[in-house]
Structure formats: structure tokens, C-alpha cells
Amino acid sequence: MRVSPQVWKLLGLAGLAGVAATGAVLARDERQRRAHTPDEVRARLHERHAAALAAAPGPEAGEEPPGPVPVGLRARLRVAMRRRR
């Protein structure tokens, strides 16, 4: 089946239009993102951090945080053997 050159030209123009439209959308999004001042961004991050700390469960009073997990000889040998491969 032979496709005429006119069809290929239309496909190429459609591809160019798609690339141009994508670039326009990305440029618009970038302008909206840069519309915030650094102080606004910093304040927003501080708010989000405070909310995350308030929502996260912490250790109860008097409890110690968990210490390092002990690793046995068998596990250390297994890791060492994997590294040698």
C-alpha cells in the first residue's frame, strides 16, 4: 500500500502542532509555579512540616526509640557471599 506524500506532510504538521501545544502548556505551568515568592514557598513548607509532625505518631513518654537491629553471623555471611558474586 502506497501512501501519498500529502498524507505524510499532514502527519508531520500534526506532530509539529502537538509539540508546540505541549510546549505552551509546559510554559504556562512553569509561569504559574514561579508566581510564588520564595517566602510563600518557605511558609507553605513550614506549614506542611508542622502538619506532618502533628499527624505522625511519636514515641510515648518514657519510651526509648528502637536501637540498631542485631545481625547474626549467618546474615552477615550471606551478605558477604552476595558481594563476592
C-alpha positions as CSV (number, residue, x, y, z in Angstrom):
1,M,0.0,0.0,0.0
2,R,1.5,3.3,-1.1
3,V,0.8,6.4,1.0
4,S,0.8,9.8,-0.8
5,P,3.3,12.4,0.2
6,Q,0.4,14.7,1.1
7,V,-0.6,12.3,3.9
8,W,2.9,12.3,5.3
9,K,3.0,16.1,5.2
10,L,-0.2,16.3,7.1
11,L,1.1,13.8,9.7
12,G,4.3,15.9,10.1
13,L,2.3,19.1,10.5
14,A,0.1,17.4,13.1
15,G,3.2,16.3,15.0
16,L,4.6,19.8,15.0
17,A,1.3,21.2,16.3
18,G,1.3,18.7,19.1
19,V,4.9,19.6,20.1
20,A,4.0,23.3,20.0
21,A,0.9,22.7,22.1
22,T,2.8,20.7,24.7
23,G,5.5,23.4,24.9
24,A,2.8,26.0,25.5
25,V,1.2,24.0,28.3
26,L,4.6,23.4,30.0
27,A,5.5,27.1,29.7
28,R,2.1,28.1,31.3
29,D,2.6,25.7,34.2
30,E,6.1,27.0,34.8
31,R,4.9,30.5,34.9
32,Q,2.2,29.5,37.5
33,R,4.8,27.7,39.6
34,R,7.2,30.7,39.5
35,A,4.4,33.1,40.5
36,H,5.0,32.2,44.2
37,T,7.7,34.2,46.1
38,P,10.4,32.2,47.9
39,D,8.8,33.4,51.2
40,E,5.4,32.0,50.3
41,V,7.0,28.7,49.3
42,R,9.0,28.6,52.6
43,A,5.9,29.4,54.7
44,R,4.0,26.6,52.9
45,L,6.7,24.1,53.5
46,H,6.8,25.1,57.2
47,E,3.0,24.6,57.4
48,R,3.3,21.1,55.7
49,H,6.1,20.1,58.0
50,A,4.2,21.1,61.2
51,A,1.1,19.2,59.9
52,A,3.2,16.1,59.2
53,L,4.8,16.2,62.7
54,A,1.4,16.6,64.3
55,A,0.0,13.6,62.4
56,A,3.0,11.3,62.9
57,P,2.8,9.0,65.9
58,G,5.8,9.6,68.2
59,P,7.3,7.6,71.0
60,E,5.3,7.6,74.2
61,A,6.7,9.4,77.2
62,G,9.4,7.3,78.8
63,E,9.9,5.0,75.8
64,E,13.2,4.8,74.1
65,P,13.4,4.7,70.4
66,P,14.3,1.3,68.9
67,G,18.0,0.7,68.7
68,P,20.0,-1.0,65.9
69,V,18.8,-4.3,64.7
70,P,21.2,-7.1,65.7
71,V,22.6,-9.0,62.7
72,G,23.6,-12.6,63.2
73,L,26.6,-14.4,61.8
74,R,24.5,-16.2,59.2
75,A,23.1,-13.0,57.8
76,R,26.5,-11.3,57.6
77,L,27.9,-14.3,55.8
78,R,25.0,-14.3,53.4
79,V,25.6,-10.6,52.6
80,A,29.3,-11.2,52.2
81,M,28.7,-14.1,49.8
82,R,26.4,-12.0,47.7
83,R,29.0,-9.2,47.4
84,R,31.6,-11.7,46.0
85,R,29.4,-12.7,43.1
